[in-house]
Amino acid sequence: MPEEDKPGLKKRLWKEVATRARVPDAWFRKCRETLKHDKGGVDLVVGAVRRLRSTRASCRADLERVLKVFRKNRSRVRYCELRDRFLPIGSGMRWSVAGRQAIFTFRAMIKSERFDRAREGLAANGNQPLAA
């Protein structure tokens, strides 16, 4: 498994960079909030890391690794866009199409207050999926 794919690497990498670059926690909080709430958040955070890289020669390689992780995972950190589409974020879990659909169907049943009726239908059908 490539190092960038190891679980928790991103968190460890950010902590490592924070220590070496002597970046205040407020900088990281701002980056996190930017990712969550700004439509172009990924590009803004990548720009912030690039600017930091240009001022911190002692940890330039570490910051380059952070940029590499962001480039590789760009589609996974579009939190604002995902939130606008009412998609779950932040769990780190990956779902198959069928699994994702099952979660969304379940959530829709709960939100529309149809869960009890759907559960009764499943029980009457031997817990087999109901026809559409």
Secondary structure, DSSP 4 states (H G I P E B T S, - for coil): --GGGSTTHHHHHHHHHHHHHT--HHHHHHHHHHHHH-TTHHHHHHHHHHHHHHH-GGGHHHHHHHHHHHHHTGGG--HHHHHHTT---SS-----HHHHHHHHHHHHHHHTT-HHHHHHHHHHTTTPPPP-
